Amino acid sequence: MTAAAGWLSTADPVLVEPVAGSDRPARYHLAETLDGLYTPYALRLPDGPGPHPFVLVAYGNGGGGMAWLRDRVHRFRHVTDVLLDAGYACAWTRYRTEVELGYQRGGPLRSEVRQGMGLLNRAPLEYEDEVAVLRDVAAHPAVDAGNLFHLGVSHAGEMLLKLCSQYPGLLRAGVAVEPAAHEVLTLRLEDAPTVETVDGLRDIEHLELRGTAQVRERIVDPEEVARRLAAVDLPVLVVGREQDELQGIFRLTYELLAEHHDDVQWRSWSHDVHGFVYPETDDEGVTHVDDVQREALAAIVAFLDAHRG
């Protein structure tokens, strides 16, 4: 059966738009998710024929769709410009909204076939949309499928750990910046003084855990945490931020990873902005980037360079 005239395969971008001040446009693709829907990512390619190493760039919780993605592509373009200049293909991506404790309660995703079609034991979660994007972009002729990397900030830093614990072998290395890894670490938060739970959903916006001892004493299942982190099969750079209320989580994530792996690194900077490694470009096209952000981005690129195959 041939495709109808004008039909695009998933190998084709659904939209190509220029990025101001650059000759390297954003190509918006749709990756088929593990349950047969689609999730978007915006691919940018460096100069030269390739195939190029690739960095998946992610931030925070999911939702927002194409509108969110296009805003990120343009307003937070600096990180992708830096990666492109270093020779990396890269893509901002969007994924489904986080499910409260979905990783903790759901377990590994299993896929079977019934009546010739797929059957899953649970719905895919947000980090599994990243799996779909990585598999999709790996098939792109300009991308080196053996050199895929992940850069995630905040919740997306935790997503890197979730992904690696259940889908080994996809990535060569990853960077977890300010990783909000409370679910991976099985942290007991319901009795924290600033946390309120309503209808099973926890409000942790005002959670404060600055010390590793505070975090360690809240781990509910140390054996499960050890199993998860031992399954992380790649080098990881964990990045903290001195002013962050969750610096204890960031640091302990590094320390627990380092108990299982020699190729884990820790860096931390002093900065007022959560997600500081993603400098913002204003409506006039001016990127506001300071020396700390430049240093941190240079350290991230050096880490990626050190692990390219």
LOLUMNU-763663 format. One record per residue (C-alpha): residue number from 1; residue in one letter; chain; x, y, z. Coordinates in nm, 2 decimals. Example, Ala and Ser with C-alpha at 12.3 -4.5 7.8 and 13.67 -1.06 7.14 Angstrom:
{rec 1; 'a'; 'A'; {1.23; -0.45; 0.78}}
{rec 2; 's'; 'A'; {1.37; -0.11; 0.71}}
END
This chain:
{rec 1; 'm'; 'A'; {0.00; 0.00; 0.00}}
{rec 2; 't'; 'A'; {0.15; 0.33; -0.10}}
{rec 3; 'a'; 'A'; {0.12; 0.65; 0.10}}
{rec 4; 'a'; 'A'; {-0.13; 0.91; -0.01}}
{rec 5; 'a'; 'A'; {0.01; 1.21; -0.20}}
{rec 6; 'g'; 'A'; {0.14; 1.47; 0.04}}
{rec 7; 'w'; 'A'; {0.16; 1.22; 0.33}}
{rec 8; 'l'; 'A'; {0.47; 1.26; 0.55}}
{rec 9; 's'; 'A'; {0.65; 0.97; 0.70}}
{rec 10; 't'; 'A'; {0.79; 1.01; 1.06}}
{rec 11; 'a'; 'A'; {1.13; 1.06; 0.89}}
{rec 12; 'd'; 'A'; {1.01; 1.39; 0.75}}
{rec 13; 'p'; 'A'; {0.97; 1.71; 0.96}}
{rec 14; 'v'; 'A'; {0.62; 1.83; 1.00}}
{rec 15; 'l'; 'A'; {0.75; 2.19; 1.02}}
{rec 16; 'v'; 'A'; {1.08; 2.36; 0.95}}
{rec 17; 'e'; 'A'; {1.12; 2.71; 1.08}}
{rec 18; 'p'; 'A'; {1.42; 2.95; 1.10}}
{rec 19; 'v'; 'A'; {1.59; 3.03; 1.43}}
{rec 20; 'a'; 'A'; {1.67; 3.40; 1.45}}
{rec 21; 'g'; 'A'; {2.03; 3.49; 1.39}}
{rec 22; 's'; 'A'; {2.12; 3.13; 1.28}}
{rec 23; 'd'; 'A'; {2.14; 2.94; 0.95}}
{rec 24; 'r'; 'A'; {2.06; 2.62; 1.14}}
{rec 25; 'p'; 'A'; {1.68; 2.59; 1.15}}
{rec 26; 'a'; 'A'; {1.46; 2.38; 1.38}}
{rec 27; 'r'; 'A'; {1.30; 2.08; 1.22}}
{rec 28; 'y'; 'A'; {1.00; 1.96; 1.41}}
{rec 29; 'h'; 'A'; {0.95; 1.58; 1.40}}
{rec 30; 'l'; 'A'; {0.69; 1.35; 1.55}}
{rec 31; 'a'; 'A'; {0.81; 1.03; 1.72}}
{rec 32; 'e'; 'A'; {0.57; 0.74; 1.76}}
{rec 33; 't'; 'A'; {0.53; 0.67; 2.13}}
{rec 34; 'l'; 'A'; {0.52; 0.32; 2.28}}
{rec 35; 'd'; 'A'; {0.14; 0.33; 2.28}}
{rec 36; 'g'; 'A'; {0.10; 0.45; 1.92}}
{rec 37; 'l'; 'A'; {0.05; 0.82; 1.97}}
{rec 38; 'y'; 'A'; {0.31; 1.09; 1.88}}
{rec 39; 't'; 'A'; {0.54; 1.32; 2.07}}
{rec 40; 'p'; 'A'; {0.72; 1.62; 1.91}}
{rec 41; 'y'; 'A'; {1.09; 1.71; 1.91}}
{rec 42; 'a'; 'A'; {1.27; 2.00; 1.74}}
{rec 43; 'l'; 'A'; {1.59; 1.88; 1.57}}
{rec 44; 'r'; 'A'; {1.88; 2.11; 1.49}}
{rec 45; 'l'; 'A'; {2.18; 1.99; 1.29}}
{rec 46; 'p'; 'A'; {2.54; 2.13; 1.30}}
{rec 47; 'd'; 'A'; {2.74; 2.22; 0.99}}
{rec 48; 'g'; 'A'; {2.88; 1.93; 0.79}}
{rec 49; 'p'; 'A'; {2.75; 1.61; 0.65}}
{rec 50; 'g'; 'A'; {2.74; 1.40; 0.96}}
{rec 51; 'p'; 'A'; {2.65; 1.16; 1.11}}
{rec 52; 'h'; 'A'; {2.66; 1.37; 1.42}}
{rec 53; 'p'; 'A'; {2.65; 1.28; 1.79}}
{rec 54; 'f'; 'A'; {2.31; 1.39; 1.93}}
{rec 55; 'v'; 'A'; {2.20; 1.55; 2.26}}
{rec 56; 'l'; 'A'; {1.84; 1.52; 2.38}}
{rec 57; 'v'; 'A'; {1.76; 1.85; 2.57}}
{rec 58; 'a'; 'A'; {1.48; 1.84; 2.83}}
{rec 59; 'y'; 'A'; {1.34; 2.05; 3.11}}
{rec 60; 'g'; 'A'; {1.09; 1.98; 3.39}}
{rec 61; 'n'; 'A'; {0.75; 1.81; 3.38}}
{rec 62; 'g'; 'A'; {0.56; 1.74; 3.06}}
{rec 63; 'g'; 'A'; {0.26; 1.89; 2.88}}
{rec 64; 'g'; 'A'; {0.22; 2.20; 2.68}}
{rec 65; 'g'; 'A'; {0.25; 2.04; 2.34}}
{rec 66; 'm'; 'A'; {0.39; 2.22; 2.03}}
{rec 67; 'a'; 'A'; {0.33; 2.57; 2.18}}
{rec 68; 'w'; 'A'; {0.56; 2.49; 2.47}}
{rec 69; 'l'; 'A'; {0.82; 2.33; 2.24}}
{rec 70; 'r'; 'A'; {0.83; 2.62; 2.00}}
{rec 71; 'd'; 'A'; {0.88; 2.86; 2.28}}
{rec 72; 'r'; 'A'; {1.17; 2.66; 2.42}}
{rec 73; 'v'; 'A'; {1.33; 2.63; 2.08}}
{rec 74; 'h'; 'A'; {1.34; 3.01; 2.04}}
{rec 75; 'r'; 'A'; {1.35; 3.15; 2.40}}
{rec 76; 'f'; 'A'; {1.60; 2.90; 2.52}}
{rec 77; 'r'; 'A'; {1.80; 2.86; 2.20}}
{rec 78; 'h'; 'A'; {2.14; 2.93; 2.36}}
{rec 79; 'v'; 'A'; {2.20; 2.58; 2.49}}
{rec 80; 't'; 'A'; {2.14; 2.43; 2.14}}
{rec 81; 'd'; 'A'; {2.36; 2.70; 1.98}}
{rec 82; 'v'; 'A'; {2.64; 2.59; 2.22}}
{rec 83; 'l'; 'A'; {2.59; 2.23; 2.14}}
{rec 84; 'l'; 'A'; {2.57; 2.29; 1.76}}
{rec 85; 'd'; 'A'; {2.90; 2.49; 1.78}}
{rec 86; 'a'; 'A'; {3.05; 2.19; 1.95}}
{rec 87; 'g'; 'A'; {2.94; 1.96; 1.67}}
{rec 88; 'y'; 'A'; {2.64; 1.80; 1.83}}
{rec 89; 'a'; 'A'; {2.30; 1.76; 1.67}}
{rec 90; 'c'; 'A'; {2.04; 1.84; 1.94}}
{rec 91; 'a'; 'A'; {1.67; 1.86; 2.00}}
{rec 92; 'w'; 'A'; {1.44; 2.02; 2.25}}
{rec 93; 't'; 'A'; {1.16; 1.77; 2.31}}
{rec 94; 'r'; 'A'; {0.81; 1.76; 2.47}}
{rec 95; 'y'; 'A'; {0.65; 1.46; 2.64}}
{rec 96; 'r'; 'A'; {0.34; 1.37; 2.84}}
{rec 97; 't'; 'A'; {0.27; 1.51; 3.19}}
{rec 98; 'e'; 'A'; {0.41; 1.33; 3.49}}
{rec 99; 'v'; 'A'; {0.19; 1.08; 3.67}}
{rec 100; 'e'; 'A'; {0.22; 1.10; 4.05}}
{rec 101; 'l'; 'A'; {0.44; 0.81; 4.16}}
{rec 102; 'g'; 'A'; {0.38; 0.64; 3.82}}
{rec 103; 'y'; 'A'; {0.74; 0.51; 3.81}}
{rec 104; 'q'; 'A'; {0.72; 0.39; 4.17}}
{rec 105; 'r'; 'A'; {0.39; 0.21; 4.14}}
{rec 106; 'g'; 'A'; {0.39; 0.10; 3.77}}
{rec 107; 'g'; 'A'; {0.71; -0.10; 3.74}}
{rec 108; 'p'; 'A'; {0.87; -0.19; 3.41}}
{rec 109; 'l'; 'A'; {0.65; -0.16; 3.10}}
{rec 110; 'r'; 'A'; {0.57; -0.49; 2.93}}
{rec 111; 's'; 'A'; {0.43; -0.52; 2.58}}
{rec 112; 'e'; 'A'; {0.25; -0.82; 2.44}}
{rec 113; 'v'; 'A'; {0.04; -0.89; 2.13}}
{rec 114; 'r'; 'A'; {-0.32; -0.98; 2.13}}
{rec 115; 'q'; 'A'; {-0.54; -1.03; 1.82}}
{rec 116; 'g'; 'A'; {-0.25; -0.90; 1.62}}
{rec 117; 'm'; 'A'; {-0.22; -0.57; 1.80}}
{rec 118; 'g'; 'A'; {-0.03; -0.44; 2.10}}
{rec 119; 'l'; 'A'; {-0.13; -0.48; 2.47}}
{rec 120; 'l'; 'A'; {0.05; -0.30; 2.75}}
{rec 121; 'n'; 'A'; {0.05; -0.37; 3.12}}
{rec 122; 'r'; 'A'; {0.03; 0.00; 3.19}}
{rec 123; 'a'; 'A'; {0.03; 0.33; 3.01}}
{rec 124; 'p'; 'A'; {0.37; 0.47; 2.91}}
{rec 125; 'l'; 'A'; {0.51; 0.74; 3.13}}
{rec 126; 'e'; 'A'; {0.69; 1.07; 3.04}}
{rec 127; 'y'; 'A'; {1.04; 0.92; 3.03}}
{rec 128; 'e'; 'A'; {0.92; 0.66; 2.79}}
{rec 129; 'd'; 'A'; {0.83; 0.94; 2.54}}
{rec 130; 'e'; 'A'; {1.20; 1.02; 2.56}}
{rec 131; 'v'; 'A'; {1.27; 0.66; 2.47}}
{rec 132; 'a'; 'A'; {1.05; 0.70; 2.16}}
{rec 133; 'v'; 'A'; {1.23; 1.02; 2.06}}
{rec 134; 'l'; 'A'; {1.57; 0.86; 2.10}}
{rec 135; 'r'; 'A'; {1.47; 0.56; 1.89}}
{rec 136; 'd'; 'A'; {1.32; 0.79; 1.63}}
{rec 137; 'v'; 'A'; {1.62; 1.03; 1.60}}
{rec 138; 'a'; 'A'; {1.86; 0.74; 1.60}}
{rec 139; 'a'; 'A'; {1.72; 0.64; 1.26}}
{rec 140; 'h'; 'A'; {1.79; 0.99; 1.11}}
{rec 141; 'p'; 'A'; {2.07; 0.97; 0.85}}
{rec 142; 'a'; 'A'; {2.24; 1.28; 0.99}}
{rec 143; 'v'; 'A'; {2.26; 1.13; 1.35}}
{rec 144; 'd'; 'A'; {2.51; 0.89; 1.49}}
{rec 145; 'a'; 'A'; {2.30; 0.63; 1.66}}
{rec 146; 'g'; 'A'; {2.60; 0.51; 1.86}}
{rec 147; 'n'; 'A'; {2.65; 0.85; 2.02}}
{rec 148; 'l'; 'A'; {2.32; 0.96; 2.18}}
{rec 149; 'f'; 'A'; {2.33; 1.18; 2.50}}
{rec 150; 'h'; 'A'; {2.08; 1.32; 2.74}}
{rec 151; 'l'; 'A'; {2.08; 1.66; 2.91}}
{rec 152; 'g'; 'A'; {1.79; 1.70; 3.16}}
{rec 153; 'v'; 'A'; {1.72; 1.97; 3.41}}
{rec 154; 's'; 'A'; {1.50; 1.94; 3.73}}
{rec 155; 'h'; 'A'; {1.23; 1.67; 3.67}}
{rec 156; 'a'; 'A'; {1.40; 1.59; 3.34}}
{rec 157; 'g'; 'A'; {1.72; 1.51; 3.54}}
{rec 158; 'e'; 'A'; {1.53; 1.25; 3.73}}
{rec 159; 'm'; 'A'; {1.38; 1.12; 3.41}}
{rec 160; 'l'; 'A'; {1.73; 1.04; 3.29}}
{rec 161; 'l'; 'A'; {1.77; 0.81; 3.58}}
{rec 162; 'k'; 'A'; {1.43; 0.65; 3.53}}
{rec 163; 'l'; 'A'; {1.50; 0.59; 3.16}}
{rec 164; 'c'; 'A'; {1.84; 0.43; 3.23}}
{rec 165; 's'; 'A'; {1.71; 0.21; 3.51}}
{rec 166; 'q'; 'A'; {1.45; 0.05; 3.27}}
{rec 167; 'y'; 'A'; {1.59; 0.10; 2.92}}
{rec 168; 'p'; 'A'; {1.96; 0.02; 2.92}}
{rec 169; 'g'; 'A'; {2.18; 0.07; 2.62}}
{rec 170; 'l'; 'A'; {2.01; 0.37; 2.46}}
{rec 171; 'l'; 'A'; {2.26; 0.64; 2.57}}
{rec 172; 'r'; 'A'; {2.63; 0.68; 2.58}}
{rec 173; 'a'; 'A'; {2.63; 0.93; 2.87}}
{rec 174; 'g'; 'A'; {2.39; 1.18; 3.04}}
{rec 175; 'v'; 'A'; {2.39; 1.50; 3.24}}
{rec 176; 'a'; 'A'; {2.14; 1.54; 3.53}}
{rec 177; 'v'; 'A'; {2.12; 1.91; 3.63}}
{rec 178; 'e'; 'A'; {1.95; 1.98; 3.96}}
{rec 179; 'p'; 'A'; {1.78; 1.64; 3.94}}
{rec 180; 'a'; 'A'; {1.45; 1.63; 4.14}}
{rec 181; 'a'; 'A'; {1.51; 1.26; 4.21}}
{rec 182; 'h'; 'A'; {1.27; 1.22; 4.50}}
{rec 183; 'e'; 'A'; {1.08; 0.94; 4.33}}
{rec 184; 'v'; 'A'; {1.38; 0.74; 4.22}}
{rec 185; 'l'; 'A'; {1.52; 0.77; 4.58}}
{rec 186; 't'; 'A'; {1.18; 0.66; 4.73}}
{rec 187; 'l'; 'A'; {1.17; 0.96; 4.95}}
{rec 188; 'r'; 'A'; {0.90; 0.98; 5.22}}
{rec 189; 'l'; 'A'; {0.77; 1.33; 5.18}}
{rec 190; 'e'; 'A'; {0.41; 1.31; 5.31}}
{rec 191; 'd'; 'A'; {0.52; 1.42; 5.66}}
{rec 192; 'a'; 'A'; {0.74; 1.70; 5.55}}
{rec 193; 'p'; 'A'; {0.62; 2.02; 5.71}}
{rec 194; 't'; 'A'; {0.58; 2.21; 5.37}}
{rec 195; 'v'; 'A'; {0.41; 1.92; 5.18}}
{rec 196; 'e'; 'A'; {0.04; 1.89; 5.14}}
{rec 197; 't'; 'A'; {-0.14; 1.59; 4.99}}
{rec 198; 'v'; 'A'; {-0.48; 1.63; 4.84}}
{rec 199; 'd'; 'A'; {-0.66; 1.34; 4.67}}
{rec 200; 'g'; 'A'; {-0.34; 1.14; 4.64}}
{rec 201; 'l'; 'A'; {-0.14; 1.43; 4.47}}
{rec 202; 'r'; 'A'; {0.14; 1.58; 4.67}}
{rec 203; 'd'; 'A'; {0.23; 1.95; 4.65}}
{rec 204; 'i'; 'A'; {0.60; 1.97; 4.69}}
{rec 205; 'e'; 'A'; {0.66; 2.32; 4.55}}
{rec 206; 'h'; 'A'; {0.79; 2.44; 4.89}}
{rec 207; 'l'; 'A'; {0.99; 2.13; 4.98}}
{rec 208; 'e'; 'A'; {1.33; 2.21; 5.13}}
{rec 209; 'l'; 'A'; {1.60; 1.95; 5.17}}
{rec 210; 'r'; 'A'; {1.94; 2.12; 5.16}}
{rec 211; 'g'; 'A'; {2.14; 1.85; 5.35}}
{rec 212; 't'; 'A'; {2.22; 1.50; 5.24}}
{rec 213; 'a'; 'A'; {2.16; 1.36; 5.59}}
{rec 214; 'q'; 'A'; {1.80; 1.50; 5.57}}
{rec 215; 'v'; 'A'; {1.75; 1.33; 5.24}}
{rec 216; 'r'; 'A'; {1.91; 1.00; 5.34}}
{rec 217; 'e'; 'A'; {1.68; 0.96; 5.65}}
{rec 218; 'r'; 'A'; {1.38; 0.99; 5.42}}
{rec 219; 'i'; 'A'; {1.47; 0.70; 5.19}}
{rec 220; 'v'; 'A'; {1.19; 0.44; 5.23}}
{rec 221; 'd'; 'A'; {1.35; 0.15; 5.04}}
{rec 222; 'p'; 'A'; {1.74; 0.16; 5.03}}
{rec 223; 'e'; 'A'; {1.76; -0.18; 4.86}}
{rec 224; 'e'; 'A'; {1.53; -0.07; 4.58}}
{rec 225; 'v'; 'A'; {1.72; 0.26; 4.54}}
{rec 226; 'a'; 'A'; {2.04; 0.06; 4.51}}
{rec 227; 'r'; 'A'; {1.89; -0.16; 4.25}}
{rec 228; 'r'; 'A'; {1.77; 0.13; 4.04}}
{rec 229; 'l'; 'A'; {2.10; 0.32; 4.05}}
{rec 230; 'a'; 'A'; {2.31; 0.01; 3.99}}
{rec 231; 'a'; 'A'; {2.11; -0.03; 3.67}}
{rec 232; 'v'; 'A'; {2.23; 0.31; 3.54}}
{rec 233; 'd'; 'A'; {2.46; 0.18; 3.27}}
{rec 234; 'l'; 'A'; {2.64; 0.50; 3.15}}
{rec 235; 'p'; 'A'; {2.86; 0.78; 3.27}}
{rec 236; 'v'; 'A'; {2.66; 1.06; 3.45}}
{rec 237; 'l'; 'A'; {2.75; 1.42; 3.54}}
{rec 238; 'v'; 'A'; {2.53; 1.54; 3.82}}
{rec 239; 'v'; 'A'; {2.51; 1.92; 3.85}}
{rec 240; 'g'; 'A'; {2.39; 2.10; 4.16}}
{rec 241; 'r'; 'A'; {2.31; 2.46; 4.25}}
{rec 242; 'e'; 'A'; {2.43; 2.60; 4.58}}
{rec 243; 'q'; 'A'; {2.11; 2.81; 4.64}}
{rec 244; 'd'; 'A'; {1.86; 2.54; 4.56}}
{rec 245; 'e'; 'A'; {1.62; 2.42; 4.83}}
{rec 246; 'l'; 'A'; {1.68; 2.06; 4.70}}
{rec 247; 'q'; 'A'; {2.06; 2.07; 4.69}}
{rec 248; 'g'; 'A'; {2.06; 1.77; 4.94}}
{rec 249; 'i'; 'A'; {1.87; 1.56; 4.68}}
{rec 250; 'f'; 'A'; {2.11; 1.66; 4.40}}
{rec 251; 'r'; 'A'; {2.42; 1.58; 4.61}}
{rec 252; 'l'; 'A'; {2.29; 1.25; 4.75}}
{rec 253; 't'; 'A'; {2.18; 1.14; 4.40}}
{rec 254; 'y'; 'A'; {2.55; 1.18; 4.30}}
{rec 255; 'e'; 'A'; {2.68; 1.01; 4.62}}
{rec 256; 'l'; 'A'; {2.45; 0.71; 4.58}}
{rec 257; 'l'; 'A'; {2.53; 0.67; 4.20}}
{rec 258; 'a'; 'A'; {2.90; 0.69; 4.29}}
{rec 259; 'e'; 'A'; {2.86; 0.39; 4.52}}
{rec 260; 'h'; 'A'; {2.79; 0.18; 4.22}}
{rec 261; 'h'; 'A'; {2.98; 0.34; 3.94}}
{rec 262; 'd'; 'A'; {3.33; 0.49; 3.89}}
{rec 263; 'd'; 'A'; {3.22; 0.71; 3.60}}
{rec 264; 'v'; 'A'; {3.00; 0.95; 3.79}}
{rec 265; 'q'; 'A'; {3.10; 1.32; 3.83}}
{rec 266; 'w'; 'A'; {2.97; 1.60; 4.05}}
{rec 267; 'r'; 'A'; {2.98; 1.98; 3.98}}
{rec 268; 's'; 'A'; {2.80; 2.25; 4.15}}
{rec 269; 'w'; 'A'; {2.77; 2.63; 4.09}}
{rec 270; 's'; 'A'; {2.63; 2.93; 4.27}}
{rec 271; 'h'; 'A'; {2.35; 3.08; 4.07}}
{rec 272; 'd'; 'A'; {2.01; 3.24; 4.14}}
{rec 273; 'v'; 'A'; {1.82; 3.07; 3.86}}
{rec 274; 'h'; 'A'; {1.68; 2.72; 3.87}}
{rec 275; 'g'; 'A'; {1.78; 2.56; 3.54}}
{rec 276; 'f'; 'A'; {2.07; 2.81; 3.50}}
{rec 277; 'v'; 'A'; {2.23; 2.60; 3.23}}
{rec 278; 'y'; 'A'; {1.95; 2.71; 2.99}}
{rec 279; 'p'; 'A'; {2.01; 3.09; 2.95}}
{rec 280; 'e'; 'A'; {1.71; 3.28; 2.82}}
{rec 281; 't'; 'A'; {1.69; 3.49; 2.50}}
{rec 282; 'd'; 'A'; {1.46; 3.79; 2.52}}
{rec 283; 'd'; 'A'; {1.20; 3.92; 2.27}}
{rec 284; 'e'; 'A'; {1.47; 4.14; 2.11}}
{rec 285; 'g'; 'A'; {1.69; 3.84; 2.04}}
{rec 286; 'v'; 'A'; {1.94; 3.92; 2.31}}
{rec 287; 't'; 'A'; {2.06; 3.62; 2.51}}
{rec 288; 'h'; 'A'; {2.13; 3.69; 2.88}}
{rec 289; 'v'; 'A'; {2.42; 3.47; 2.97}}
{rec 290; 'd'; 'A'; {2.67; 3.52; 3.25}}
{rec 291; 'd'; 'A'; {3.01; 3.38; 3.33}}
{rec 292; 'v'; 'A'; {2.87; 3.10; 3.56}}
{rec 293; 'q'; 'A'; {2.64; 2.98; 3.28}}
{rec 294; 'r'; 'A'; {2.93; 2.99; 3.03}}
{rec 295; 'e'; 'A'; {3.15; 2.79; 3.26}}
{rec 296; 'a'; 'A'; {2.88; 2.53; 3.34}}
{rec 297; 'l'; 'A'; {2.79; 2.48; 2.97}}
{rec 298; 'a'; 'A'; {3.16; 2.45; 2.88}}
{rec 299; 'a'; 'A'; {3.19; 2.18; 3.15}}
{rec 300; 'i'; 'A'; {2.89; 2.00; 3.01}}
{rec 301; 'v'; 'A'; {3.03; 2.00; 2.66}}
{rec 302; 'a'; 'A'; {3.37; 1.88; 2.79}}
{rec 303; 'f'; 'A'; {3.19; 1.59; 2.97}}
{rec 304; 'l'; 'A'; {3.00; 1.50; 2.65}}
{rec 305; 'd'; 'A'; {3.32; 1.52; 2.44}}
{rec 306; 'a'; 'A'; {3.50; 1.29; 2.69}}
{rec 307; 'h'; 'A'; {3.25; 1.02; 2.63}}
{rec 308; 'r'; 'A'; {3.20; 1.03; 2.25}}
{rec 309; 'g'; 'A'; {3.27; 0.71; 2.08}}
END
